[in-house]
Amino acid sequence: MEITNVEPIRLERALDTITRRGGTSEQNITVTPVVVKVHTDEGITGLGESFVFDPTGEEAKFLEHGINALSKKLVGRDPREVTRLWHEMYVEVKRSGAYRALSAVDEALWDIKGKNAGQPVYELLGGQVNEIKAYATFPHFKESERLVEDAVWLSEKGFEAIKIVGASVGVKHDQERIETISEDLPEGMDLAIDVNTSYNTAEALAVAETASEHDLAWFEEPISHLDVQGMAELNERVSVPIAAYQTQTPHYPAIEHLRADALEIYQPTLDLVGGITSANRVATFVEAFDKQLVPHTFGPLINYAASLHVVAASPACSLIEFAVFDDEIDDPGEFIASPYVKNQEAVYVQDGGTISPPEGPGLGIELDEDKVEEYRV
């Protein structure tokens, strides 16, 4: 089998923008996808996907160019040699920084490998280990009392936890929100907070102490993702689990984090970390150090399906993020970010909060080609 063409497809966003604080500034973000099709001479086409937060779509052009650049190394090669091709692409990517392109292509290669074998990808990774539960990322800025009302709605669906976005006002505001929301959550539902690397160590410690007092499930990206020692100090001083790794590339930095005991929860992002190959290696490292894997999956459906396959095959993971983008939808378990996917219902949070990877060969995802053309830029 040989690769004949690598086709990137930039698509219009299907979601409205939301405002998110990251570092010292606020950003308007959305999910702007770029799908990649890897075509072969045997008629099997692999699908992969990455995305950018930029609502204008300008950053998606760079992602498209990155995929085109990598295609020069792929045409004429056997797509089933996923590991060999990953390492050859990585030689280029570690200099160019095109990790999103690498991630999308890697997912497409695994899709081909699964389709060729007639097996879902999670079976190729060793088979499903645990039942997977979903927690709800709820990226909506509301007063605490309104968030508690929404938490009741999400709890009725079966979500294990709700994750809210912090750092929009400051430390004291986050502490007050933690106190108010955690005390009024439905029984059995956990709370997590994500501040997107917005605090320095002293500020993060103050919030982490409050989070510890109220038994939060985790405190996500409290400080700069580059400050491994700072996260290790936080992790040592507080009981709330420190979570991060969603902005690291590829799997190699996980070793430094694990040796420093910097994190309790590792959150590789499949659209950035290096695809299925890298995320699966992070999962192996994390399991060896008795830590948890909970991938960051705020994004479109093909990429989300890839995350589900990695999660299903990891003994370090039994929980995955599910973004509830619409707070007025009848069923918060529906995936709504990718209308160009024909079988969008294959990724769905069941009543009771469980979710499974698609059962079809490869990633198990099919495109609606008419919708692809409708959303194509």
Beta strands, then each sheet from edge to edge (+ up, - down):
strand 1: 3-10
strand 2: 18-22
strand 3: 25-29
strand 4: 32-40
strand 5: 45-52
strand 6: 133-137
strand 7: 161-165
strand 8: 190-194
strand 9: 218-220
strand 10: 242-244
strand 11: 265-266
strand 12: 292-293
strand 13: 319-323
sheet 1: 1+ 4- 5+
sheet 2: 2+ 3-
sheet 3: 12+ 11+ 10+ 9+ 8+ 7+ 6+ 13+
end
